[in-house]
Each structure stands twice: as structure tokens, then as C-alpha cells.
Amino acid sequence: MARIDERRKILEAKLKEMSEDGVMKGKPKDTLAFDPPDEDEENEQQEAKKIMPVQGNTPVLQETNAERAREVVHETPTLSLDDYRTRYFHAVRIREKTAFTMNVETLQVLRNVLQDLDERVSMASYIDNILREHLREHKELLNNATARQRRKTTVNI
């Protein structure tokens, strides 16, 4: 009986050791999130502005390119509902499925559009069509920007 008790204690100790394997003991550290909090974004915007003196010694805020890009009003050509349906509400066969993170509010808006228009297309097809159209519209811009950095052609849609 003593031998069984000894083996049981050894087994329990080993199981406890295995359960703690890879577990960090101590104070939990802040981990990087996929989406930084809004406060960080506001701080970055404030840091990006630089004060430049002008002739009259009045400071002028100079905006960075990132801020200018955010402020640009995107003009979208007006589409009729039929044109929109033919462009975005057609089924796409997706061979390889992938998981990605999406903002909850954006996802809900897309669901509402599909439900309110009573469309019989999957959410994945709708999102795929929107993204492909976006890439087609900005293909030249993206390819020119990436040609300088890495690849000759990034978007080949």
C-alpha cells in the first residue's frame, strides 16, 4: 500500500507540474491588442501636429499626411439600387475560408443592409464583393505605392 501511495503522490506532483507548464506566475502584463484604444489614437494625432513659427511669430499647426488623408471627403459615384445589387449582391464561391476580426458596428450595418433589402446572398460574398470593388478602384494607387517597396504588382484583380 505504501508503494501505491508513493506513486500516487509522484503522479499528482507531475500532473500539477504539467498543468502549470507555460503558465506565467506573477503579475499579469499588458498585452498588445489588435485594435489600440481610441485614447492612443487621439494622443498620436496630437503628437503628429508640429508647431511651426511664421513671420508674425504666430504658431501654425501643420498637419501630417495621415491626418489629411482622414479628412479627405471621398466622393462616390451615385448608383441606382439595381446597379448596386448587380455589383455587390452576387454569390461568390469561396474555396478557402479564413477568419478575421471585424468591428461589431460595421458587421451589424452589413447585416441590416442584407436583411432590409431581403437579399439572398451570404455575408461572406457581400464583404468579398465590396473589398474586390474597392481594390479594383484603387488598384493603380496601391500597385504604384508597393512597387517602390516590395513587389512589382500587389493587386492583380
ROKETOR-437737 format. One record per atom (N, C-alpha, C, O): residue in three letters; x, y, z. Coordinates in Angstrom, 3 decimals. Layout:
N
['ALA',[X,Y,Z]]
...
// end
This chain:
157
['MET',[0.823,-1.188,0.000]]
['MET',[0.000,0.000,0.000]]
['MET',[0.871,1.258,0.000]]
['MET',[0.519,2.259,-0.623]]
['ALA',[1.982,1.204,0.685]]
['ALA',[2.852,2.374,0.762]]
['ALA',[3.380,2.717,-0.627]]
['ALA',[3.531,3.886,-0.982]]
['ARG',[3.652,1.685,-1.392]]
['ARG',[4.176,1.911,-2.733]]
['ARG',[3.132,2.598,-3.629]]
['ARG',[3.486,3.459,-4.434]]
['ILE',[1.876,2.230,-3.496]]
['ILE',[0.803,2.846,-4.276]]
['ILE',[0.651,4.315,-3.886]]
['ILE',[0.476,5.176,-4.748]]
['ASP',[0.719,4.595,-2.594]]
['ASP',[0.609,5.980,-2.130]]
['ASP',[1.771,6.830,-2.650]]
['ASP',[1.585,7.984,-3.036]]
['GLU',[2.972,6.244,-2.655]]
['GLU',[4.128,6.973,-3.168]]
['GLU',[3.954,7.294,-4.654]]
['GLU',[4.218,8.414,-5.092]]
['ARG',[3.514,6.316,-5.405]]
['ARG',[3.305,6.520,-6.847]]
['ARG',[2.196,7.551,-7.102]]
['ARG',[2.297,8.362,-8.022]]
['ARG',[1.146,7.512,-6.285]]
['ARG',[0.049,8.467,-6.429]]
['ARG',[0.552,9.890,-6.165]]
['ARG',[0.186,10.818,-6.887]]
['LYS',[1.386,10.067,-5.139]]
['LYS',[1.938,11.385,-4.836]]
['LYS',[2.830,11.876,-5.975]]
['LYS',[2.774,13.044,-6.359]]
['ILE',[3.647,10.978,-6.506]]
['ILE',[4.517,11.343,-7.630]]
['ILE',[3.674,11.732,-8.843]]
['ILE',[3.968,12.711,-9.530]]
['LEU',[2.624,10.952,-9.096]]
['LEU',[1.741,11.234,-10.222]]
['LEU',[1.035,12.582,-10.050]]
['LEU',[0.956,13.362,-10.999]]
['GLU',[0.529,12.860,-8.861]]
['GLU',[-0.141,14.133,-8.603]]
['GLU',[0.828,15.306,-8.736]]
['GLU',[0.464,16.358,-9.263]]
['ALA',[2.058,15.126,-8.260]]
['ALA',[3.059,16.185,-8.387]]
['ALA',[3.381,16.443,-9.862]]
['ALA',[3.507,17.591,-10.287]]
['LYS',[3.512,15.368,-10.631]]
['LYS',[3.797,15.507,-12.060]]
['LYS',[2.634,16.176,-12.786]]
['LYS',[2.847,17.031,-13.646]]
['LEU',[1.399,15.788,-12.442]]
['LEU',[0.223,16.398,-13.065]]
['LEU',[0.145,17.888,-12.741]]
['LEU',[-0.183,18.702,-13.604]]
['LYS',[0.449,18.238,-11.495]]
['LYS',[0.433,19.641,-11.110]]
['LYS',[1.506,20.413,-11.875]]
['LYS',[1.267,21.528,-12.338]]
['GLU',[2.689,19.813,-12.004]]
['GLU',[3.774,20.445,-12.746]]
['GLU',[3.394,20.628,-14.213]]
['GLU',[3.678,21.668,-14.808]]
['MET',[2.751,19.616,-14.792]]
['MET',[2.335,19.701,-16.192]]
['MET',[1.242,20.751,-16.388]]
['MET',[1.213,21.435,-17.411]]
['SER',[0.349,20.877,-15.413]]
['SER',[-0.731,21.860,-15.552]]
['SER',[-0.207,23.286,-15.466]]
['SER',[-0.817,24.205,-16.012]]
['GLU',[0.912,23.477,-14.788]]
['GLU',[1.496,24.807,-14.661]]
['GLU',[2.527,25.097,-15.744]]
['GLU',[3.098,26.186,-15.779]]
['ASP',[2.766,24.148,-16.614]]
['ASP',[3.740,24.329,-17.675]]
['ASP',[3.262,25.416,-18.637]]
['ASP',[2.161,25.328,-19.181]]
['GLY',[4.073,26.418,-18.842]]
['GLY',[3.731,27.510,-19.733]]
['GLY',[2.902,28.599,-19.090]]
['GLY',[2.576,29.589,-19.745]]
['VAL',[2.551,28.442,-17.821]]
['VAL',[1.769,29.447,-17.120]]
['VAL',[2.730,30.418,-16.470]]
['VAL',[3.649,30.014,-15.758]]
['MET',[2.517,31.696,-16.716]]
['MET',[3.387,32.708,-16.131]]
['MET',[2.912,33.018,-14.722]]
['MET',[1.760,33.397,-14.506]]
['LYS',[3.794,32.856,-13.793]]
['LYS',[3.457,33.191,-12.419]]
['LYS',[3.894,34.618,-12.161]]
['LYS',[4.968,35.039,-12.593]]
['GLY',[3.077,35.341,-11.472]]
['GLY',[3.416,36.718,-11.153]]
['GLY',[2.363,37.667,-11.675]]
['GLY',[1.244,37.279,-12.011]]
['LYS',[2.758,38.914,-11.730]]
['LYS',[1.852,39.984,-12.113]]
['LYS',[1.549,39.911,-13.615]]
['LYS',[2.476,39.815,-14.419]]
['PRO',[0.273,39.955,-14.006]]
['PRO',[-0.034,39.923,-15.440]]
['PRO',[0.435,41.201,-16.123]]
['PRO',[0.331,42.295,-15.568]]
['LYS',[0.950,41.042,-17.329]]
['LYS',[1.467,42.174,-18.085]]
['LYS',[0.424,42.625,-19.097]]
['LYS',[-0.431,41.847,-19.519]]
['ASP',[0.510,43.891,-19.476]]
['ASP',[-0.367,44.396,-20.525]]
['ASP',[0.089,43.806,-21.847]]
['ASP',[1.265,43.884,-22.201]]
['THR',[-0.842,43.219,-22.569]]
['THR',[-0.512,42.664,-23.868]]
['THR',[-1.021,43.600,-24.944]]
['THR',[-1.950,44.379,-24.731]]
['LEU',[-0.400,43.508,-26.090]]
['LEU',[-0.815,44.341,-27.204]]
['LEU',[-2.138,43.837,-27.746]]
['LEU',[-2.309,42.637,-27.964]]
['ALA',[-3.055,44.729,-27.959]]
['ALA',[-4.341,44.379,-28.542]]
['ALA',[-4.257,44.576,-30.051]]
['ALA',[-3.389,45.296,-30.544]]
['PHE',[-5.154,43.938,-30.772]]
['PHE',[-5.176,44.110,-32.216]]
['PHE',[-5.581,45.530,-32.574]]
['PHE',[-4.999,46.138,-33.472]]
['ASP',[-6.566,46.054,-31.881]]
['ASP',[-7.026,47.414,-32.127]]
['ASP',[-6.676,48.259,-30.921]]
['ASP',[-7.178,48.001,-29.827]]
['PRO',[-5.824,49.270,-31.090]]
['PRO',[-5.464,50.104,-29.944]]
['PRO',[-6.671,50.909,-29.477]]
['PRO',[-7.568,51.195,-30.271]]
['PRO',[-6.703,51.275,-28.212]]
['PRO',[-7.814,52.082,-27.710]]
['PRO',[-7.865,53.439,-28.400]]
['PRO',[-6.870,53.915,-28.948]]
['ASP',[-9.042,54.049,-28.361]]
['ASP',[-9.232,55.342,-29.017]]
['ASP',[-8.340,56.416,-28.416]]
['ASP',[-7.933,57.343,-29.117]]
['GLU',[-8.028,56.305,-27.123]]
['GLU',[-7.193,57.306,-26.467]]
['GLU',[-5.813,57.367,-27.098]]
['GLU',[-5.259,58.450,-27.284]]
['ASP',[-5.250,56.193,-27.433]]
['ASP',[-3.932,56.168,-28.057]]
['ASP',[-3.961,56.870,-29.410]]
['ASP',[-3.022,57.579,-29.769]]
['GLU',[-5.036,56.671,-30.151]]
['GLU',[-5.145,57.293,-31.463]]
['GLU',[-5.199,58.810,-31.339]]
['GLU',[-4.590,59.528,-32.132]]
['GLU',[-5.935,59.294,-30.333]]
['GLU',[-6.020,60.734,-30.128]]
['GLU',[-4.661,61.307,-29.734]]
['GLU',[-4.290,62.391,-30.184]]
['ASN',[-3.917,60.580,-28.892]]
['ASN',[-2.590,61.046,-28.488]]
['ASN',[-1.646,61.106,-29.684]]
['ASN',[-0.852,62.039,-29.806]]
['GLU',[-1.733,60.110,-30.566]]
['GLU',[-0.881,60.103,-31.746]]
['GLU',[-1.206,61.278,-32.656]]
['GLU',[-0.308,61.873,-33.251]]
['GLN',[-2.487,61.613,-32.766]]
['GLN',[-2.870,62.745,-33.604]]
['GLN',[-2.308,64.041,-33.042]]
['GLN',[-1.842,64.899,-33.791]]
['GLN',[-2.352,64.181,-31.723]]
['GLN',[-1.843,65.397,-31.107]]
['GLN',[-0.332,65.488,-31.254]]
['GLN',[0.206,66.574,-31.472]]
['GLU',[0.357,64.360,-31.137]]
['GLU',[1.809,64.364,-31.276]]
['GLU',[2.234,64.609,-32.714]]
['GLU',[3.321,65.130,-32.963]]
['ALA',[1.376,64.233,-33.668]]
['ALA',[1.727,64.375,-35.073]]
['ALA',[1.718,65.824,-35.526]]
['ALA',[2.365,66.171,-36.514]]
['LYS',[0.989,66.671,-34.811]]
['LYS',[0.940,68.090,-35.181]]
['LYS',[2.203,68.783,-34.670]]
['LYS',[2.618,68.589,-33.527]]
['LYS',[2.787,69.573,-35.518]]
['LYS',[4.004,70.287,-35.141]]
['LYS',[3.727,71.777,-35.216]]
['LYS',[3.010,72.239,-36.103]]
['ILE',[4.286,72.510,-34.304]]
['ILE',[4.121,73.960,-34.304]]
['ILE',[5.286,74.563,-35.072]]
['ILE',[6.451,74.346,-34.738]]
['MET',[4.950,75.326,-36.109]]
['MET',[5.964,75.943,-36.951]]
['MET',[5.808,77.459,-36.857]]
['MET',[4.712,77.969,-37.089]]
['PRO',[6.887,78.205,-36.519]]
['PRO',[6.775,79.668,-36.453]]
['PRO',[6.664,80.270,-37.850]]
['PRO',[7.266,79.785,-38.808]]
['VAL',[5.875,81.341,-37.938]]
['VAL',[5.683,82.055,-39.200]]
['VAL',[6.188,83.475,-38.994]]
['VAL',[6.575,83.827,-37.879]]
['GLN',[6.196,84.291,-40.023]]
['GLN',[6.776,85.629,-39.957]]
['GLN',[6.232,86.456,-38.811]]
['GLN',[7.002,87.171,-38.170]]
['GLY',[4.967,86.393,-38.528]]
['GLY',[4.364,87.209,-37.483]]
['GLY',[4.481,86.581,-36.107]]
['GLY',[3.766,86.994,-35.194]]
['ASN',[5.358,85.596,-35.919]]
['ASN',[5.538,84.879,-34.662]]
['ASN',[4.240,84.247,-34.139]]
['ASN',[4.064,84.092,-32.931]]
['THR',[3.342,83.888,-35.050]]
['THR',[2.124,83.185,-34.646]]
['THR',[2.294,81.718,-34.997]]
['THR',[2.627,81.394,-36.137]]
['PRO',[2.073,80.823,-34.041]]
['PRO',[2.247,79.402,-34.334]]
['PRO',[1.140,78.895,-35.254]]
['PRO',[-0.031,79.245,-35.102]]
['VAL',[1.537,78.075,-36.198]]
['VAL',[0.594,77.473,-37.136]]
['VAL',[0.742,75.967,-37.014]]
['VAL',[1.856,75.443,-37.008]]
['LEU',[-0.373,75.282,-36.918]]
['LEU',[-0.334,73.829,-36.828]]
['LEU',[-0.202,73.244,-38.223]]
['LEU',[-0.978,73.553,-39.127]]
['GLN',[0.799,72.395,-38.370]]
['GLN',[0.989,71.742,-39.650]]
['GLN',[0.527,70.299,-39.503]]
['GLN',[1.005,69.573,-38.632]]
['GLU',[-0.388,69.894,-40.343]]
['GLU',[-0.957,68.558,-40.245]]
['GLU',[-0.097,67.569,-41.020]]
['GLU',[0.545,67.922,-42.009]]
['THR',[-0.097,66.350,-40.560]]
['THR',[0.647,65.300,-41.239]]
['THR',[-0.192,64.731,-42.369]]
['THR',[-1.385,65.013,-42.480]]
['ASN',[0.442,63.932,-43.198]]
['ASN',[-0.264,63.321,-44.321]]
['ASN',[-1.369,62.397,-43.849]]
['ASN',[-2.412,62.306,-44.497]]
['ALA',[-1.165,61.711,-42.738]]
['ALA',[-2.186,60.793,-42.235]]
['ALA',[-3.457,61.546,-41.870]]
['ALA',[-4.561,61.077,-42.147]]
['GLU',[-3.306,62.707,-41.251]]
['GLU',[-4.487,63.489,-40.889]]
['GLU',[-5.181,64.032,-42.127]]
['GLU',[-6.410,64.069,-42.190]]
['ARG',[-4.405,64.448,-43.099]]
['ARG',[-5.011,64.955,-44.331]]
['ARG',[-5.789,63.854,-45.033]]
['ARG',[-6.866,64.100,-45.576]]
['ALA',[-5.252,62.651,-45.024]]
['ALA',[-5.938,61.540,-45.676]]
['ALA',[-7.255,61.227,-44.985]]
['ALA',[-8.231,60.870,-45.645]]
['ARG',[-7.292,61.357,-43.661]]
['ARG',[-8.530,61.096,-42.931]]
['ARG',[-9.595,62.133,-43.238]]
['ARG',[-10.787,61.826,-43.247]]
['GLU',[-9.161,63.368,-43.491]]
['GLU',[-10.104,64.453,-43.697]]
['GLU',[-10.609,64.543,-45.129]]
['GLU',[-11.564,65.273,-45.394]]
['VAL',[-9.997,63.823,-46.056]]
['VAL',[-10.408,63.890,-47.449]]
['VAL',[-11.814,63.319,-47.581]]
['VAL',[-12.095,62.210,-47.126]]
['VAL',[-12.671,64.079,-48.196]]
['VAL',[-14.037,63.616,-48.412]]
['VAL',[-14.025,62.720,-49.636]]
['VAL',[-13.615,63.136,-50.720]]
['HIS',[-14.476,61.493,-49.456]]
['HIS',[-14.495,60.539,-50.554]]
['HIS',[-15.770,60.730,-51.357]]
['HIS',[-16.878,60.618,-50.832]]
['GLU',[-15.597,61.014,-52.614]]
['GLU',[-16.747,61.179,-53.478]]
['GLU',[-17.048,59.842,-54.128]]
['GLU',[-16.197,59.265,-54.804]]
['THR',[-18.249,59.357,-53.923]]
['THR',[-18.660,58.101,-54.523]]
['THR',[-19.672,58.405,-55.610]]
['THR',[-20.583,59.210,-55.416]]
['PRO',[-19.511,57.764,-56.741]]
['PRO',[-20.488,57.991,-57.799]]
['PRO',[-21.845,57.446,-57.364]]
['PRO',[-21.929,56.409,-56.706]]
['THR',[-22.890,58.149,-57.736]]
['THR',[-24.222,57.711,-57.333]]
['THR',[-24.631,56.514,-58.175]]
['THR',[-24.561,56.539,-59.404]]
['LEU',[-25.055,55.481,-57.491]]
['LEU',[-25.501,54.255,-58.137]]
['LEU',[-26.985,54.084,-57.891]]
['LEU',[-27.507,54.471,-56.846]]
['SER',[-27.647,53.505,-58.856]]
['SER',[-29.033,53.140,-58.604]]
['SER',[-29.029,51.849,-57.797]]
['SER',[-28.012,51.159,-57.721]]
['LEU',[-30.150,51.530,-57.204]]
['LEU',[-30.238,50.319,-56.386]]
['LEU',[-30.012,49.074,-57.234]]
['LEU',[-29.413,48.106,-56.765]]
['ASP',[-30.481,49.091,-58.465]]
['ASP',[-30.272,47.939,-59.348]]
['ASP',[-28.791,47.758,-59.676]]
['ASP',[-28.289,46.634,-59.701]]
['ASP',[-28.097,48.869,-59.928]]
['ASP',[-26.657,48.782,-60.188]]
['ASP',[-25.913,48.269,-58.959]]
['ASP',[-24.993,47.458,-59.070]]
['TYR',[-26.317,48.743,-57.802]]
['TYR',[-25.691,48.301,-56.556]]
['TYR',[-25.913,46.805,-56.361]]
['TYR',[-24.994,46.075,-55.988]]
['ARG',[-27.137,46.357,-56.616]]
['ARG',[-27.448,44.921,-56.455]]
['ARG',[-26.618,44.065,-57.407]]
['ARG',[-26.093,43.026,-57.007]]
['THR',[-26.496,44.491,-58.654]]
['THR',[-25.720,43.681,-59.597]]
['THR',[-24.233,43.705,-59.263]]
['THR',[-23.519,42.739,-59.530]]
['ARG',[-23.771,44.795,-58.686]]
['ARG',[-22.354,44.902,-58.364]]
['ARG',[-21.978,44.124,-57.106]]
['ARG',[-20.940,43.463,-57.080]]
['TYR',[-22.805,44.193,-56.067]]
['TYR',[-22.406,43.653,-54.770]]
['TYR',[-23.192,42.434,-54.299]]
['TYR',[-22.699,41.695,-53.447]]
['PHE',[-24.374,42.200,-54.810]]
['PHE',[-25.198,41.107,-54.297]]
['PHE',[-25.208,39.908,-55.233]]
['PHE',[-26.274,39.398,-55.577]]
['HIS',[-24.054,39.463,-55.640]]
['HIS',[-23.992,38.214,-56.395]]
['HIS',[-23.121,37.239,-55.620]]
['HIS',[-22.161,37.622,-54.952]]
['ALA',[-23.485,35.977,-55.730]]
['ALA',[-22.796,34.941,-54.953]]
['ALA',[-21.376,34.742,-55.472]]
['ALA',[-21.118,34.781,-56.675]]
['VAL',[-20.479,34.530,-54.540]]
['VAL',[-19.082,34.256,-54.852]]
['VAL',[-18.735,32.931,-54.202]]
['VAL',[-19.017,32.711,-53.024]]
['ARG',[-18.128,32.060,-54.969]]
['ARG',[-17.728,30.775,-54.405]]
['ARG',[-16.379,30.955,-53.720]]
['ARG',[-15.376,31.266,-54.363]]
['ILE',[-16.373,30.755,-52.420]]
['ILE',[-15.155,30.926,-51.635]]
['ILE',[-14.614,29.538,-51.320]]
['ILE',[-15.236,28.767,-50.589]]
['ARG',[-13.455,29.232,-51.878]]
['ARG',[-12.891,27.888,-51.725]]
['ARG',[-12.198,27.701,-50.381]]
['ARG',[-12.369,26.674,-49.724]]
['GLU',[-11.428,28.682,-49.983]]
['GLU',[-10.710,28.589,-48.712]]
['GLU',[-11.260,29.630,-47.762]]
['GLU',[-11.230,30.826,-48.052]]
['LYS',[-11.757,29.181,-46.640]]
['LYS',[-12.335,30.103,-45.670]]
['LYS',[-11.258,30.588,-44.714]]
['LYS',[-10.356,29.842,-44.335]]
['THR',[-11.374,31.850,-44.334]]
['THR',[-10.458,32.436,-43.368]]
['THR',[-11.269,33.174,-42.315]]
['THR',[-12.394,33.607,-42.564]]
['ALA',[-10.687,33.306,-41.160]]
['ALA',[-11.332,34.055,-40.081]]
['ALA',[-10.603,35.380,-39.917]]
['ALA',[-9.374,35.431,-39.979]]
['PHE',[-11.352,36.442,-39.710]]
['PHE',[-10.748,37.743,-39.474]]
['PHE',[-11.620,38.522,-38.508]]
['PHE',[-12.794,38.208,-38.316]]
['THR',[-11.037,39.531,-37.909]]
['THR',[-11.738,40.346,-36.929]]
['THR',[-12.352,41.546,-37.626]]
['THR',[-11.740,42.161,-38.499]]
['MET',[-13.573,41.865,-37.221]]
['MET',[-14.275,42.993,-37.819]]
['MET',[-14.983,43.767,-36.726]]
['MET',[-15.423,43.188,-35.733]]
['ASN',[-15.091,45.050,-36.901]]
['ASN',[-15.791,45.902,-35.957]]
['ASN',[-17.252,45.460,-35.868]]
['ASN',[-17.887,45.208,-36.892]]
['VAL',[-17.779,45.365,-34.665]]
['VAL',[-19.136,44.869,-34.445]]
['VAL',[-20.170,45.779,-35.098]]
['VAL',[-21.135,45.298,-35.692]]
['GLU',[-19.975,47.098,-34.990]]
['GLU',[-20.942,48.028,-35.575]]
['GLU',[-20.981,47.894,-37.097]]
['GLU',[-22.053,47.938,-37.700]]
['THR',[-19.815,47.733,-37.712]]
['THR',[-19.765,47.576,-39.160]]
['THR',[-20.463,46.296,-39.581]]
['THR',[-21.217,46.280,-40.555]]
['LEU',[-20.213,45.234,-38.850]]
['LEU',[-20.854,43.960,-39.151]]
['LEU',[-22.368,44.070,-39.035]]
['LEU',[-23.097,43.522,-39.863]]
['GLN',[-22.840,44.767,-38.022]]
['GLN',[-24.282,44.928,-37.834]]
['GLN',[-24.894,45.751,-38.965]]
['GLN',[-26.002,45.459,-39.415]]
['VAL',[-24.182,46.774,-39.425]]
['VAL',[-24.682,47.572,-40.552]]
['VAL',[-24.812,46.698,-41.795]]
['VAL',[-25.811,46.775,-42.510]]
['LEU',[-23.798,45.865,-42.051]]
['LEU',[-23.858,44.979,-43.218]]
['LEU',[-25.010,43.989,-43.093]]
['LEU',[-25.708,43.721,-44.071]]
['ARG',[-25.212,43.449,-41.901]]
['ARG',[-26.354,42.540,-41.681]]
['ARG',[-27.672,43.248,-41.944]]
['ARG',[-28.567,42.696,-42.584]]
['ASN',[-27.787,44.473,-41.446]]
['ASN',[-29.023,45.233,-41.641]]
['ASN',[-29.290,45.486,-43.121]]
['ASN',[-30.433,45.403,-43.570]]
['VAL',[-28.241,45.792,-43.878]]
['VAL',[-28.413,46.024,-45.314]]
['VAL',[-28.946,44.767,-45.982]]
['VAL',[-29.899,44.826,-46.759]]
['LEU',[-28.331,43.633,-45.679]]
['LEU',[-28.778,42.384,-46.295]]
['LEU',[-30.208,42.036,-45.886]]
['LEU',[-31.000,41.593,-46.718]]
['GLN',[-30.536,42.231,-44.627]]
['GLN',[-31.883,41.899,-44.153]]
['GLN',[-32.923,42.865,-44.702]]
['GLN',[-33.985,42.437,-45.153]]
['ASP',[-32.635,44.155,-44.671]]
['ASP',[-33.621,45.148,-45.102]]
['ASP',[-33.901,45.074,-46.599]]
['ASP',[-35.027,45.319,-47.034]]
['LEU',[-32.894,44.743,-47.377]]
['LEU',[-33.098,44.617,-48.821]]
['LEU',[-33.532,43.212,-49.214]]
['LEU',[-33.764,42.931,-50.390]]
['ASP',[-33.642,42.333,-48.224]]
['ASP',[-34.107,40.956,-48.431]]
['ASP',[-33.273,40.246,-49.500]]
['ASP',[-33.812,39.609,-50.406]]
['GLU',[-31.968,40.369,-49.378]]
['GLU',[-31.060,39.739,-50.325]]
['GLU',[-30.717,38.333,-49.862]]
['GLU',[-30.577,38.078,-48.666]]
['ARG',[-30.585,37.439,-50.804]]
['ARG',[-30.274,36.044,-50.509]]
['ARG',[-28.822,35.721,-50.864]]
['ARG',[-28.536,34.736,-51.545]]
['VAL',[-27.934,36.555,-50.397]]
['VAL',[-26.506,36.335,-50.624]]
['VAL',[-25.840,36.259,-49.253]]
['VAL',[-26.286,36.903,-48.304]]
['SER',[-24.788,35.482,-49.156]]
['SER',[-24.123,35.319,-47.864]]
['SER',[-23.357,36.581,-47.490]]
['SER',[-22.981,37.383,-48.345]]
['MET',[-23.141,36.730,-46.203]]
['MET',[-22.376,37.874,-45.704]]
['MET',[-20.956,37.832,-46.272]]
['MET',[-20.396,38.871,-46.625]]
['ALA',[-20.376,36.638,-46.359]]
['ALA',[-19.013,36.499,-46.883]]
['ALA',[-18.939,36.963,-48.339]]
['ALA',[-17.976,37.623,-48.729]]
['SER',[-19.941,36.627,-49.138]]
['SER',[-19.955,37.066,-50.538]]
['SER',[-20.099,38.575,-50.638]]
['SER',[-19.440,39.215,-51.457]]
['TYR',[-20.959,39.139,-49.806]]
['TYR',[-21.182,40.588,-49.815]]
['TYR',[-19.894,41.330,-49.457]]
['TYR',[-19.512,42.282,-50.137]]
['ILE',[-19.230,40.894,-48.394]]
['ILE',[-17.976,41.528,-47.973]]
['ILE',[-16.903,41.347,-49.038]]
['ILE',[-16.154,42.280,-49.331]]
['ASP',[-16.823,40.153,-49.619]]
['ASP',[-15.839,39.883,-50.661]]
['ASP',[-16.057,40.794,-51.864]]
['ASP',[-15.098,41.330,-52.420]]
['ASN',[-17.312,40.971,-52.268]]
['ASN',[-17.615,41.850,-53.405]]
['ASN',[-17.243,43.299,-53.109]]
['ASN',[-16.703,43.990,-53.973]]
['ILE',[-17.528,43.758,-51.902]]
['ILE',[-17.187,45.135,-51.523]]
['ILE',[-15.674,45.337,-51.560]]
['ILE',[-15.186,46.330,-52.099]]
['LEU',[-14.942,44.395,-50.989]]
['LEU',[-13.483,44.531,-50.945]]
['LEU',[-12.858,44.435,-52.334]]
['LEU',[-11.924,45.173,-52.645]]
['ARG',[-13.364,43.539,-53.165]]
['ARG',[-12.825,43.426,-54.523]]
['ARG',[-13.063,44.702,-55.325]]
['ARG',[-12.186,45.150,-56.064]]
['GLU',[-14.253,45.286,-55.175]]
['GLU',[-14.550,46.535,-55.877]]
['GLU',[-13.632,47.657,-55.389]]
['GLU',[-13.142,48.463,-56.181]]
['HIS',[-13.410,47.696,-54.088]]
['HIS',[-12.502,48.702,-53.524]]
['HIS',[-11.093,48.530,-54.100]]
['HIS',[-10.451,49.510,-54.480]]
['LEU',[-10.618,47.288,-54.163]]
['LEU',[-9.276,47.035,-54.696]]
['LEU',[-9.192,47.374,-56.181]]
['LEU',[-8.172,47.887,-56.641]]
['ARG',[-10.255,47.093,-56.933]]
['ARG',[-10.258,47.461,-58.353]]
['ARG',[-10.171,48.974,-58.531]]
['ARG',[-9.451,49.464,-59.401]]
['GLU',[-10.914,49.712,-57.697]]
['GLU',[-10.919,51.166,-57.808]]
['GLU',[-9.554,51.774,-57.477]]
['GLU',[-9.153,52.767,-58.083]]
['HIS',[-8.853,51.189,-56.532]]
['HIS',[-7.588,51.753,-56.070]]
['HIS',[-6.380,50.916,-56.495]]
['HIS',[-5.305,51.023,-55.907]]
['LYS',[-6.564,50.097,-57.506]]
['LYS',[-5.518,49.184,-57.965]]
['LYS',[-4.246,49.925,-58.369]]
['LYS',[-3.149,49.562,-57.945]]
['GLU',[-4.394,50.947,-59.175]]
['GLU',[-3.231,51.683,-59.672]]
['GLU',[-2.465,52.349,-58.531]]
['GLU',[-1.237,52.280,-58.479]]
['LEU',[-3.178,52.983,-57.633]]
['LEU',[-2.554,53.646,-56.492]]
['LEU',[-1.780,52.645,-55.633]]
['LEU',[-0.636,52.902,-55.256]]
['LEU',[-2.399,51.512,-55.327]]
['LEU',[-1.751,50.510,-54.480]]
['LEU',[-0.539,49.890,-55.169]]
['LEU',[0.504,49.706,-54.542]]
['ASN',[-0.670,49.571,-56.442]]
['ASN',[0.454,48.972,-57.163]]
['ASN',[1.626,49.941,-57.286]]
['ASN',[2.781,49.530,-57.170]]
['ASN',[1.345,51.211,-57.517]]
['ASN',[2.429,52.200,-57.600]]
['ASN',[3.133,52.358,-56.257]]
['ASN',[4.358,52.470,-56.202]]
['ALA',[2.363,52.367,-55.182]]
['ALA',[2.957,52.540,-53.854]]
['ALA',[3.778,51.327,-53.444]]
['ALA',[4.848,51.477,-52.855]]
['THR',[3.299,50.143,-53.744]]
['THR',[4.019,48.942,-53.324]]
['THR',[5.165,48.590,-54.257]]
['THR',[6.081,47.873,-53.855]]
['ALA',[5.139,49.071,-55.483]]
['ALA',[6.227,48.779,-56.416]]
['ALA',[7.535,49.364,-55.918]]
['ALA',[8.604,48.799,-56.146]]
['ARG',[7.448,50.491,-55.243]]
['ARG',[8.655,51.116,-54.712]]
['ARG',[9.207,50.348,-53.523]]
['ARG',[10.396,50.453,-53.221]]
['GLN',[8.376,49.586,-52.852]]
['GLN',[8.813,48.954,-51.614]]
['GLN',[9.169,47.481,-51.782]]
['GLN',[10.281,47.074,-51.444]]
['ARG',[8.248,46.682,-52.297]]
['ARG',[8.493,45.241,-52.277]]
['ARG',[8.262,44.559,-53.615]]
['ARG',[9.192,44.053,-54.242]]
['ARG',[7.026,44.554,-54.034]]
['ARG',[6.642,43.748,-55.183]]
['ARG',[6.415,44.629,-56.400]]
['ARG',[6.223,45.841,-56.293]]
['LYS',[6.441,43.994,-57.539]]
['LYS',[6.144,44.745,-58.749]]
['LYS',[4.647,44.985,-58.871]]
['LYS',[4.222,46.084,-59.227]]
['THR',[3.844,43.967,-58.579]]
['THR',[2.388,44.101,-58.638]]
['THR',[1.792,43.440,-57.408]]
['THR',[2.007,42.251,-57.175]]
['THR',[1.055,44.191,-56.631]]
['THR',[0.413,43.656,-55.438]]
['THR',[-1.017,43.256,-55.732]]
['THR',[-1.432,42.143,-55.407]]
['VAL',[-1.771,44.148,-56.342]]
['VAL',[-3.178,43.894,-56.641]]
['VAL',[-3.278,43.487,-58.095]]
['VAL',[-2.968,44.276,-58.987]]
['ASN',[-3.709,42.264,-58.337]]
['ASN',[-3.857,41.797,-59.711]]
['ASN',[-5.280,41.322,-59.969]]
['ASN',[-5.499,40.282,-60.589]]
['ILE',[-6.230,42.088,-59.492]]
['ILE',[-7.650,41.744,-59.675]]
['ILE',[-8.130,42.364,-60.958]]
['ILE',[-9.296,42.209,-61.320]]
// end
